[in-house]
Amino acid sequence: MVGVPTFSPRGLERELARSLAEAIRAPADLKLIRFSGPRVLVRVTNRTMIAARTAWNGPLSGPSGEGIRVATRRTFGTLRKGKEWLGGRAPSGSRPALSRETGAARTRRDD
């Protein structure tokens, strides 16, 4: 996830949990793993991943009303690849996706 870090880590985690819980209409299971500048690794379950990506693409508001705009950027199956992305590197073993129409490599913006 990428955004402007105006919340404390706990405040951001609470806001993300609140917005995800509203989307899935149940308590949200998530954890902020690491921060690096505006990038954040957040652990969610496989069952809530799609709802999280939807809920976290737009503005959020904190407990005192301050706003933050966040966007989900990547999904990783391993913490190692997430840490590489967090450090500004392309995850090892990652390849550009191929366009179904032309077979040409597509570029993907990660930040």
Backbone as a chain_set.jsonl record, in Angstrom:
{"seq": "MVGVPTFSPRGLERELARSLAEAIRAPADLKLIRFSGPRVLVRVTNRTMIAARTAWNGPLSGPSGEGIRVATRRTFGTLRKGKEWLGGRAPSGSRPALSRETGAARTRRDD", "coords": {"N": [[0.843, -1.157, 0.0], [0.415, 2.279, -0.639], [0.837, 5.586, 0.496], [0.459, 8.82, 2.075], [2.176, 9.159, 4.977], [0.531, 10.199, 7.514], [-0.612, 9.352, 9.815], [-0.115, 7.763, 12.999], [1.511, 4.551, 13.32], [-0.243, 2.78, 14.745], [-2.648, 4.215, 14.592], [-3.079, 4.275, 11.822], [-3.32, 1.528, 11.35], [-5.676, 0.988, 12.814], [-7.534, 2.545, 11.336], [-7.403, 1.346, 8.8], [-8.315, -1.216, 9.488], [-10.904, -0.553, 10.331], [-12.084, 0.435, 7.927], [-11.863, -1.834, 6.307], [-13.393, -3.67, 7.797], [-15.919, -2.501, 7.517], [-16.284, -2.938, 4.793], [-16.347, -5.756, 4.552], [-18.233, -6.392, 6.357], [-17.77, -7.544, 8.866], [-15.549, -8.35, 11.624], [-12.225, -7.278, 10.971], [-9.229, -8.929, 10.087], [-6.087, -8.0, 10.23], [-2.687, -6.848, 9.869], [-0.189, -4.427, 10.269], [2.888, -4.711, 8.848], [5.459, -3.624, 8.073], [6.986, -0.37, 7.537], [8.135, 1.986, 5.119], [9.031, 4.995, 4.316], [6.5, 6.288, 2.312], [5.461, 3.789, 1.792], [3.814, 0.797, 2.828], [3.647, -2.399, 4.29], [1.013, -4.614, 4.598], [-0.552, -7.23, 6.261], [-3.084, -9.378, 5.297], [-5.85, -11.689, 5.264], [-6.349, -14.334, 2.845], [-9.037, -14.489, 2.181], [-9.986, -11.918, 2.564], [-8.575, -10.283, 0.897], [-9.343, -9.168, -1.656], [-11.461, -7.482, -0.918], [-10.019, -5.761, 0.756], [-8.282, -4.502, -1.057], [-10.143, -3.068, -2.519], [-11.391, -1.452, -0.526], [-9.275, 0.11, 0.348], [-8.451, 1.919, -1.583], [-8.509, 4.974, -1.951], [-9.657, 7.95, -0.218], [-9.103, 8.079, 3.331], [-10.174, 8.67, 6.684], [-8.905, 9.861, 9.766], [-8.952, 9.414, 13.409], [-9.062, 12.028, 14.488], [-10.071, 13.421, 12.402], [-8.279, 14.132, 10.381], [-7.174, 13.663, 7.023], [-6.17, 11.068, 4.73], [-4.84, 9.808, 1.752], [-4.829, 6.73, 0.279], [-3.526, 3.89, -1.528], [-3.676, 0.648, -2.859], [-1.043, -1.303, -4.121], [0.481, -3.631, -4.783], [0.338, -7.203, -4.544], [1.595, -9.735, -2.58], [2.767, -13.046, -2.173], [4.653, -13.825, -0.41], [6.541, -12.75, 2.42], [9.171, -12.03, 1.991], [9.302, -11.118, -0.712], [7.616, -8.927, -0.469], [9.121, -7.32, 1.275], [11.293, -6.734, -0.384], [10.034, -5.131, -2.331], [9.209, -3.054, -0.657], [11.647, -1.934, -0.052], [12.181, -0.667, -2.409], [13.013, -2.168, -4.539], [12.548, -4.364, -7.354], [10.765, -7.342, -6.817], [12.668, -10.343, -6.511], [12.801, -12.706, -9.123], [10.482, -11.822, -10.27], [8.522, -11.169, -13.14], [7.707, -9.29, -16.08], [4.248, -8.968, -16.814], [2.443, -10.601, -19.452], [0.68, -9.316, -22.198], [-2.547, -10.384, -22.988], [-3.691, -9.959, -25.437], [-1.671, -9.257, -27.353], [0.64, -10.555, -26.629], [2.836, -9.172, -25.935], [5.133, -7.716, -23.598], [3.827, -6.155, -20.707], [4.059, -3.089, -18.97], [4.322, -2.386, -15.494], [3.322, -0.245, -13.027], [4.724, 0.328, -9.935], [4.793, 2.122, -7.821]], "CA": [[0.0, 0.0, 0.0], [1.187, 3.513, -0.723], [0.084, 6.764, 0.932], [1.241, 9.803, 2.807], [2.069, 8.692, 6.362], [0.185, 11.224, 8.483], [-1.096, 8.675, 11.014], [0.821, 6.879, 13.693], [1.256, 3.177, 12.854], [-1.462, 2.249, 15.37], [-3.788, 4.935, 14.033], [-3.285, 3.786, 10.464], [-3.827, 0.154, 11.453], [-7.083, 1.073, 13.234], [-8.337, 3.065, 10.237], [-7.482, 0.302, 7.781], [-9.197, -2.263, 10.015], [-12.275, -0.038, 10.314], [-12.596, 0.489, 6.563], [-12.013, -3.208, 5.828], [-14.539, -4.261, 8.495], [-17.126, -1.985, 6.862], [-16.407, -3.571, 3.473], [-16.687, -7.181, 4.657], [-19.31, -6.488, 7.354], [-17.298, -8.456, 9.909], [-14.26, -7.879, 12.133], [-11.13, -7.44, 10.016], [-7.978, -9.482, 10.589], [-4.966, -7.451, 9.478], [-1.561, -6.395, 10.68], [0.843, -3.67, 9.578], [4.139, -5.445, 9.02], [6.602, -2.709, 7.992], [6.853, 0.914, 6.868], [9.323, 2.595, 4.543], [8.512, 6.199, 3.665], [5.053, 6.193, 2.122], [5.059, 2.406, 1.531], [3.468, 0.014, 4.011], [3.231, -3.784, 4.084], [-0.113, -4.973, 5.452], [-0.94, -8.633, 6.132], [-4.51, -9.68, 5.347], [-6.122, -13.076, 4.891], [-6.717, -14.528, 1.443], [-10.472, -14.242, 2.012], [-10.309, -10.488, 2.599], [-7.636, -9.542, 0.056], [-10.041, -8.378, -2.677], [-12.182, -6.412, -0.207], [-9.029, -4.8, 1.237], [-7.826, -3.706, -2.198], [-11.239, -2.15, -2.856], [-11.617, -0.508, 0.573], [-8.109, 0.946, 0.612], [-8.087, 2.749, -2.73], [-9.252, 6.219, -1.834], [-9.359, 8.697, 1.01], [-9.498, 7.578, 4.642], [-10.088, 9.733, 7.687], [-8.43, 9.384, 11.052], [-9.762, 9.688, 14.589], [-9.263, 13.459, 14.715], [-10.596, 14.017, 11.186], [-7.292, 14.366, 9.336], [-7.371, 12.745, 5.917], [-5.03, 10.446, 4.065], [-5.21, 9.092, 0.537], [-4.027, 5.517, 0.166], [-3.776, 3.044, -2.691], [-2.982, -0.634, -2.855], [-0.221, -1.383, -5.321], [0.963, -4.969, -5.109], [-0.033, -8.309, -3.673], [2.706, -10.676, -2.531], [2.504, -14.281, -1.456], [5.694, -14.039, 0.595], [7.048, -11.554, 3.086], [10.449, -11.682, 1.363], [9.035, -10.287, -1.894], [7.071, -7.667, 0.025], [10.235, -6.532, 1.805], [12.061, -6.227, -1.52], [9.248, -4.023, -2.884], [9.257, -1.982, 0.33], [12.959, -1.32, -0.186], [12.295, -0.009, -3.704], [13.538, -3.079, -5.562], [11.589, -5.314, -7.922], [10.957, -8.634, -6.168], [13.44, -11.285, -7.313], [11.972, -13.709, -9.785], [9.28, -11.243, -10.871], [8.624, -10.956, -14.574], [6.605, -8.47, -16.582], [3.1, -9.736, -17.285], [2.258, -10.552, -20.891], [-0.64, -8.913, -22.656], [-3.275, -11.489, -23.616], [-4.02, -9.634, -26.822], [-0.531, -9.21, -28.262], [1.762, -11.346, -26.135], [3.928, -8.257, -25.6], [5.262, -7.43, -22.168], [3.191, -4.953, -20.192], [4.782, -2.492, -17.852], [3.479, -2.268, -14.312], [3.823, 0.788, -12.129], [4.7, -0.205, -8.586], [4.879, 3.091, -6.74]], "C": [[0.893, 1.225, 0.0], [0.302, 4.672, -0.284], [1.011, 7.74, 1.608], [1.086, 9.481, 4.286], [1.798, 9.817, 7.358], [-0.351, 10.628, 9.777], [0.07, 8.002, 11.712], [0.56, 5.469, 13.159], [-0.019, 2.579, 13.445], [-2.713, 2.917, 14.816], [-4.113, 4.473, 12.623], [-3.866, 2.374, 10.489], [-5.298, 0.144, 11.858], [-7.977, 1.534, 12.091], [-8.476, 2.038, 9.12], [-8.409, -0.826, 8.221], [-10.655, -1.809, 9.977], [-12.849, -0.06, 8.899], [-12.764, -0.909, 5.971], [-13.205, -3.887, 6.494], [-15.858, -3.774, 7.899], [-17.358, -2.682, 5.528], [-16.855, -5.022, 3.571], [-17.819, -7.44, 5.645], [-19.013, -7.542, 8.422], [-15.995, -7.886, 10.452], [-13.136, -8.202, 11.147], [-9.891, -7.969, 10.713], [-6.851, -8.957, 9.708], [-3.879, -7.04, 10.432], [-0.613, -5.598, 9.8], [2.168, -4.341, 9.897], [5.337, -4.505, 9.071], [6.225, -1.444, 7.258], [8.192, 1.268, 6.228], [8.849, 3.798, 3.75], [7.01, 6.074, 3.516], [4.562, 4.769, 1.879], [4.837, 1.652, 2.832], [3.136, -1.404, 3.57], [2.138, -4.1, 5.085], [-0.45, -6.433, 5.192], [-2.455, -8.728, 6.259], [-4.69, -11.142, 4.972], [-6.479, -13.152, 3.415], [-8.188, -14.188, 1.206], [-10.822, -12.763, 1.983], [-9.44, -9.646, 1.67], [-8.357, -8.662, -0.966], [-10.796, -7.226, -2.03], [-11.21, -5.349, 0.291], [-8.561, -3.915, 0.094], [-8.893, -2.691, -2.595], [-11.39, -1.064, -1.791], [-10.476, 0.487, 0.734], [-7.628, 1.741, -0.591], [-8.949, 3.999, -2.714], [-8.917, 6.913, -0.536], [-9.872, 7.979, 2.257], [-9.423, 8.745, 5.605], [-9.713, 9.129, 9.027], [-9.332, 9.785, 12.195], [-10.0, 11.176, 14.838], [-9.686, 14.184, 13.438], [-9.584, 14.304, 10.097], [-7.451, 13.295, 8.255], [-6.071, 12.183, 5.387], [-5.568, 9.728, 2.837], [-4.265, 7.913, 0.399], [-4.399, 4.762, -1.102], [-3.023, 1.73, -2.528], [-2.248, -0.771, -4.174], [0.146, -2.803, -5.716], [0.386, -5.962, -4.125], [1.102, -9.313, -3.738], [2.29, -11.9, -1.744], [3.52, -14.548, -0.368], [6.144, -12.706, 1.175], [8.354, -11.095, 2.444], [10.234, -10.776, 0.152], [8.453, -8.939, -1.488], [8.159, -6.756, 0.564], [11.096, -5.964, 0.684], [11.348, -5.03, -2.146], [9.321, -2.816, -1.954], [10.576, -1.233, 0.246], [13.192, -0.657, -1.534], [12.876, -0.873, -4.803], [12.398, -3.918, -6.122], [11.819, -6.65, -7.226], [11.71, -9.597, -7.079], [12.516, -12.339, -7.894], [10.72, -13.133, -10.409], [9.548, -10.986, -12.339], [7.504, -10.036, -14.999], [5.48, -9.378, -17.058], [2.995, -9.6, -18.793], [0.824, -10.15, -21.216], [-1.306, -10.1, -23.332], [-3.522, -11.226, -25.094], [-2.824, -9.777, -27.75], [0.608, -10.124, -27.851], [2.962, -10.495, -25.756], [3.955, -8.019, -24.102], [4.551, -6.146, -21.819], [4.077, -4.391, -19.111], [3.807, -2.335, -16.717], [4.096, -1.245, -13.396], [3.642, 0.325, -10.696], [4.759, 0.838, -7.493], [3.939, 4.234, -6.918]], "O": [[1.987, 1.215, 0.565], [-0.869, 4.728, -0.659], [2.216, 7.506, 1.699], [-0.029, 9.525, 4.806], [2.727, 10.334, 7.979], [-0.526, 11.357, 10.753], [1.099, 7.709, 11.105], [-0.507, 5.215, 12.6], [-0.793, 1.942, 12.73], [-3.727, 2.254, 14.597], [-5.279, 4.301, 12.27], [-4.792, 2.064, 9.74], [-6.085, -0.626, 11.307], [-9.059, 0.982, 11.89], [-9.559, 1.88, 8.555], [-9.197, -1.333, 7.423], [-11.54, -2.59, 9.629], [-13.972, -0.521, 8.692], [-13.705, -1.148, 5.213], [-13.953, -4.606, 5.831], [-16.81, -4.547, 7.788], [-18.498, -2.983, 5.171], [-17.66, -5.474, 2.757], [-18.307, -8.564, 5.761], [-19.882, -8.318, 8.819], [-15.391, -7.024, 9.814], [-13.111, -9.284, 10.561], [-9.541, -7.514, 11.802], [-6.676, -9.412, 8.577], [-4.098, -6.898, 11.635], [-0.267, -6.039, 8.703], [2.527, -4.518, 11.061], [6.142, -4.573, 10.0], [5.283, -1.422, 6.466], [9.25, 0.895, 6.734], [8.326, 3.653, 2.644], [6.314, 5.783, 4.489], [3.355, 4.555, 1.769], [5.565, 1.837, 3.807], [2.422, -1.596, 2.586], [2.309, -3.883, 6.285], [-0.617, -6.838, 4.042], [-3.038, -8.217, 7.216], [-3.78, -11.761, 4.422], [-6.866, -12.153, 2.808], [-8.543, -13.661, 0.151], [-11.856, -12.388, 1.43], [-9.559, -8.421, 1.658], [-7.993, -7.496, -1.118], [-10.773, -6.107, -2.543], [-11.53, -4.16, 0.257], [-8.455, -2.699, 0.259], [-8.564, -1.565, -2.969], [-11.504, 0.116, -2.122], [-10.694, 1.6, 1.213], [-6.484, 2.194, -0.603], [-9.984, 4.07, -3.377], [-7.993, 6.508, 0.169], [-10.933, 7.355, 2.24], [-8.689, 9.704, 5.368], [-10.146, 8.031, 9.377], [-10.362, 10.425, 11.984], [-11.054, 11.544, 15.357], [-9.665, 15.413, 13.387], [-9.97, 14.684, 8.992], [-7.819, 12.157, 8.548], [-5.002, 12.764, 5.578], [-6.633, 9.113, 2.886], [-3.046, 8.079, 0.401], [-5.467, 4.98, -1.674], [-1.866, 1.715, -2.107], [-2.77, -0.397, -5.224], [0.117, -3.132, -6.902], [-0.006, -5.604, -3.014], [1.528, -9.702, -4.825], [1.549, -11.802, -0.765], [3.298, -15.39, 0.502], [6.126, -11.675, 0.501], [8.614, -9.895, 2.362], [10.923, -9.766, 0.012], [8.767, -7.919, -2.102], [8.124, -5.547, 0.336], [11.578, -4.836, 0.785], [11.985, -4.024, -2.459], [9.478, -1.685, -2.413], [10.614, -0.021, 0.454], [14.279, -0.137, -1.786], [13.198, -0.375, -5.881], [11.4, -4.154, -5.441], [12.969, -7.056, -7.059], [11.433, -9.668, -8.276], [11.578, -12.8, -7.244], [9.953, -13.873, -11.024], [10.659, -10.63, -12.732], [6.456, -9.996, -14.355], [5.732, -10.434, -17.638], [3.415, -8.588, -19.354], [-0.121, -10.604, -20.571], [-0.687, -10.758, -24.169], [-3.558, -12.153, -25.903], [-2.948, -10.36, -28.828], [1.469, -10.432, -28.676], [3.984, -11.016, -25.309], [2.931, -8.109, -23.425], [4.652, -5.156, -22.544], [4.768, -5.134, -18.414], [2.607, -2.171, -16.936], [5.265, -1.36, -13.026], [2.537, -0.029, -10.287], [4.774, 0.472, -6.318], [3.897, 5.135, -6.081]]}, "num_chains": 1, "name": "protein.A"}
